[in-house]
Amino acid sequence: MKNPHLAIRVKELRNQKGMSQEILAEESGLSLRTVQRIENGESNPTGDTLKRLSDALQVNPDELIDWTIKENKDYLIFLNLSALSFIFFPLLGILVPFIMWTSKKGKLKSVNKIGRELINFEITWTILLFFIPFSWFIINKIGLFQNLTFSTIITIVAMMYFLNIIFITFNTFRISNKKDVVYYSLIKFLR
């Protein structure tokens, strides 16, 4: 047996759709013998065959392959901790997790949810971080809030850094305990 998961998955999906092997072969444009070999685990389909099967079964090709159901808690923890790269440069807190997320997107359990939540939070945080000094500059030029000093802005920025570290640490513990992450974003940039 070359790929037992694929064989089981194709058969399950075919039965869920109420299809016979003949109907699946007809709708996919494959021979009946090819469908039988795949369901018996006797052959591995090519990319084109996999695409035809997924189209006929009305699923994503990734849903037929076993990597979509793997669980890797260590990778999820590392993905979450990668956002700490914002300490060196704020945009790294977006870029590093984004690269890690896209490399495993759709291949690991929970990586899509954690990646989206984390990146949305980091984008919101970065926008606010750059917005504060810009706002301070505009407010000083206009002359509003005369008592708003540069040291106050530095304190606010330091508190934002601290808050980001707290959120990342808190969610790392949640991931290690197999709980959902809790990130708050003003705007959902990634859905």
VMD Tcl script that draws the C-alpha trace (Angstrom):
set ca {
  {0.00 0.00 0.00}
  {1.54 3.24 -1.10}
  {-0.82 5.79 0.49}
  {-3.41 4.27 2.83}
  {-4.72 7.65 4.00}
  {-5.46 8.82 0.47}
  {-7.20 5.52 -0.33}
  {-9.41 5.78 2.77}
  {-10.10 9.49 2.21}
  {-11.16 9.08 -1.45}
  {-13.45 6.19 -0.55}
  {-14.98 8.12 2.39}
  {-15.65 11.21 0.29}
  {-17.05 9.15 -2.58}
  {-19.43 7.37 -0.20}
  {-20.44 10.67 1.45}
  {-21.39 12.01 -1.96}
  {-23.32 8.81 -2.75}
  {-21.14 8.06 -5.75}
  {-20.13 4.70 -7.12}
  {-16.61 4.15 -8.42}
  {-18.03 4.27 -11.95}
  {-19.63 7.69 -11.40}
  {-16.44 9.03 -9.79}
  {-14.43 7.75 -12.77}
  {-16.86 9.37 -15.20}
  {-16.99 12.75 -13.40}
  {-13.24 12.90 -12.91}
  {-12.39 11.75 -16.44}
  {-10.28 8.90 -15.05}
  {-10.58 5.24 -15.88}
  {-12.49 2.99 -13.53}
  {-9.33 0.94 -13.00}
  {-7.39 4.06 -11.91}
  {-10.07 4.91 -9.32}
  {-10.01 1.30 -8.08}
  {-6.20 1.31 -7.76}
  {-6.25 4.57 -5.81}
  {-8.99 3.34 -3.45}
  {-7.11 0.09 -2.91}
  {-3.91 2.00 -2.15}
  {-2.13 0.36 -5.08}
  {-0.99 3.58 -6.73}
  {-0.21 7.19 -5.95}
  {-2.04 9.64 -8.18}
  {-0.19 12.30 -10.14}
  {-0.95 15.95 -9.53}
  {-3.40 16.01 -12.44}
  {-5.17 12.88 -11.19}
  {-5.38 14.31 -7.68}
  {-6.83 17.54 -9.08}
  {-9.41 15.64 -11.13}
  {-10.44 13.57 -8.11}
  {-10.74 16.63 -5.89}
  {-12.82 18.45 -8.51}
  {-15.15 15.47 -8.92}
  {-15.48 15.11 -5.13}
  {-15.83 18.91 -4.75}
  {-13.01 19.27 -2.21}
  {-9.65 20.97 -2.04}
  {-6.76 18.67 -3.16}
  {-5.14 19.24 0.25}
  {-8.16 17.61 1.90}
  {-7.25 14.34 0.21}
  {-3.68 14.29 1.48}
  {-2.77 13.47 5.07}
  {-0.66 16.54 5.86}
  {-3.75 18.62 6.54}
  {-4.50 16.72 9.72}
  {-1.08 16.73 11.34}
  {-0.69 18.43 14.67}
  {2.56 20.08 15.71}
  {2.23 22.02 18.96}
  {5.94 22.89 18.97}
  {5.67 24.61 15.59}
  {2.61 26.57 16.76}
  {4.49 27.70 19.86}
  {7.49 28.70 17.75}
  {5.19 30.54 15.31}
  {3.70 32.48 18.21}
  {7.10 33.26 19.74}
  {8.44 34.41 16.37}
  {6.36 37.56 16.83}
  {8.83 38.59 19.56}
  {11.12 39.62 16.70}
  {9.24 42.95 16.89}
  {11.64 43.80 19.73}
  {14.43 44.26 17.16}
  {12.29 46.04 14.58}
  {8.48 46.35 14.72}
  {7.85 45.13 11.16}
  {9.73 41.90 11.91}
  {6.90 41.04 14.29}
  {4.68 40.82 11.21}
  {7.13 39.51 8.62}
  {8.66 36.56 10.52}
  {5.30 35.06 11.65}
  {3.86 35.69 8.17}
  {6.65 33.69 6.52}
  {6.27 30.88 9.04}
  {2.48 30.88 8.68}
  {2.47 30.79 4.88}
  {5.03 27.97 4.80}
  {2.71 25.69 6.81}
  {-0.66 27.24 5.92}
  {-3.20 24.48 5.44}
  {-0.74 21.77 6.45}
  {-0.96 21.85 10.24}
  {-3.94 21.82 12.54}
  {-4.70 25.29 13.99}
  {-1.87 27.03 12.12}
  {-4.30 29.06 9.99}
  {-6.27 30.37 12.96}
  {-3.21 31.14 15.09}
  {-1.33 32.69 12.17}
  {-4.21 34.96 11.17}
  {-4.95 36.06 14.75}
  {-1.28 36.72 15.52}
  {-0.57 38.64 12.31}
  {-3.76 40.71 12.62}
  {-2.76 41.64 16.17}
  {0.82 42.51 15.15}
  {-0.37 44.66 12.22}
  {-2.75 46.54 14.54}
  {-0.01 46.94 17.15}
  {2.51 48.20 14.56}
  {0.06 50.73 13.11}
  {-0.67 52.07 16.60}
  {3.04 52.15 17.44}
  {3.82 54.32 14.42}
  {0.64 56.36 14.82}
  {1.52 57.58 18.34}
  {4.74 59.50 17.49}
  {3.14 60.86 14.31}
  {0.12 62.06 16.32}
  {2.40 63.62 18.94}
  {4.22 65.55 16.19}
  {0.92 66.82 14.70}
  {-0.50 67.74 18.13}
  {2.66 69.71 18.96}
  {2.53 71.55 15.64}
  {-1.13 72.47 16.15}
  {-0.51 73.45 19.77}
  {-3.04 71.18 21.45}
  {-2.24 69.50 24.77}
  {0.76 71.57 25.79}
  {1.57 69.16 28.63}
  {2.07 66.16 26.29}
  {5.85 65.73 26.43}
  {8.20 63.48 24.53}
  {8.84 61.46 27.70}
  {5.10 60.74 27.91}
  {5.21 59.39 24.36}
  {8.24 57.23 25.22}
  {6.35 55.86 28.24}
  {3.32 55.02 26.09}
  {5.52 53.27 23.50}
  {7.30 51.30 26.24}
  {3.93 50.23 27.66}
  {2.86 49.10 24.18}
  {6.03 46.98 23.87}
  {5.36 45.48 27.28}
  {1.72 44.75 26.37}
  {2.79 43.00 23.16}
  {5.26 40.81 25.07}
  {2.53 39.95 27.60}
  {0.07 38.94 24.86}
  {2.63 36.77 23.08}
  {3.72 35.07 26.32}
  {0.13 34.55 27.47}
  {-0.87 32.99 24.15}
  {2.23 30.79 24.09}
  {1.05 29.24 27.34}
  {-2.46 28.87 25.90}
  {-1.07 27.05 22.85}
  {1.01 24.74 25.04}
  {-2.15 23.91 27.00}
  {-4.09 23.30 23.73}
  {-6.38 26.29 24.19}
  {-7.40 28.88 21.60}
  {-5.31 32.01 21.29}
  {-6.74 35.34 22.43}
  {-5.52 38.27 20.35}
  {-7.45 41.51 19.93}
  {-7.23 43.34 16.64}
  {-8.94 46.56 15.66}
  {-9.18 45.47 12.03}
  {-9.16 41.92 10.68}
  {-6.61 42.37 7.89}
  {-6.40 38.62 7.20}
  {-9.58 36.59 7.21}
}
mol new
graphics top color blue
foreach p $ca { graphics top sphere $p radius 0.5 }
foreach p [lrange $ca 0 end-1] q [lrange $ca 1 end] { graphics top cylinder $p $q radius 0.2 }
display resetview
